[in-house]
């Protein structure tokens, strides 16, 4: 009887623990050490595309000229009352229209390159202008099996997949970590890529760092309906109860 009981106990523990594979829910579990250098993709500067909104601030020694060059400066809010980001919209041809300068071609340019272009144009008529450009509408969307799916605003020009998932409250335990889909628009065409967060090679992927309007879709795993997180929470209690039953049986037999 004791042998059968222990066999049943062992089988139960195996079934409970088999439901949890920590490697499947651990990021980059192929890394042998918690510290060290891994090959990563060099961060590519964002390039402006039609539809982007640019905040362009131009400063000169003449306050009146600065006011003309920055008509939106009187409104300190980065967003208009209707919820639209304030700034210059890049038209379908890739241009922005600036005061005293006119049209400036910015498509496929970085903000640093745009600063140089505008500065060169202003130097023809204005002394020592300072130009600062940023993408005002840098947003990403996170959908699927995460804690807080939604659209998120990025304040700077650098955001990785992990940054986006952190904003969304991280992946749920039931989410597939080896097939994270990134949807990106490049020159008017949709491109798709799958990232495996269990594999450190993802750090070298050109999709690891995000572009404006990227969409991250997290697929639910096969255990989505039967929530694995509940098993994780109940496992210690189940083991404790089984241990107590074992002790009682052994004492009773003696």
C-alpha angles and dihedrals in degrees: 000000000000091000092052091048093052090047090053091046092050092048091051093051092048091051092049096047094042088066089065121063107174092193089065093056098040121093117235093354091170091075108106095203134037090227135042140079123296128188107264134180113261109247110255116213114245115258120214118247134189110282094034118127117224127202103209116185118189120190125191136168089252110076093199092055090046089054091052092048092048106044091161092055091090087068108065092189114101089213132052121238091261091059097255118134112254118238144070116321115221106232126223091269091054099254137127122202113225131186115261090004108057124202119008120189108228105157113131090004125126120233089252091054091048090052090055094047094050092043091054091051093048093047088069091069109007130059120235101345119184117211127194122182131185135169104250099190101050102148136155131194126221117197137172132030100010132114096249114017115192148097117303131197118226114212097198135033098261128074131147131203089259091052090053094047090049090055088051092054095259129278120308116246089251095055123111108246096184096061112045109161120218117195115196135173115223119181091339095312128106116237128189134204136175120220125199109211090189089066124069091212085080087077088069095049118115086227095057090087112054133233128213113289095011115158121215116200119191114200119219117239126236091265094059094111093045099052109226091196089070089056090052090052095046099041097085091049091048092051091048092052092048091050090051091050090050091052092048092050093049092048091047093051092051 
